[in-house]
Amino acid sequence: MTMQALLGNYALQATTAELAYQPVDPAKIVQGPATVGVAELATLGDVAIGVWEMSPSVTTDIEVDECFVVLAGDATVTFDDGSAPLQLQPGTVGFLTAGSATTWAVRQTLRKIYIARS
């Protein structure tokens, strides 16, 4: 899918949108293998909107400011600073703060729509 600015009217089925898949950086894999898929759908200034998917695995990351809605899957996000973990399942709306060090334990392939500051 081609990224575009929010200039036109359109709709898509996010649960089946075609994603570009790639392996996760081995330095971030705790338990894997891990594959991530992304379709960046649009931008609005410095904000990206898209669909993201992660295969069952355990990986680490440093987050950007993000709001997301889980479409499918099951996962837990824990934080290195001891913040309360996020339990993710379809319908969960989550918020991540830039700079947060996280561990994603994905039990069932996780797909979400994200709105993130780049």
Secondary structure, 3 states (H helix, E strand, C coil): CCCEECCCCCCCCCCCCCCEEEECCHHHEEECCCEEEEEEEEEECCEEEEEEEECCEEEEEECCCEEEEEEEEEEEEEECCCCCCEEECCCCEEEECCCCEEEEEEEEEEEEEEEEEC
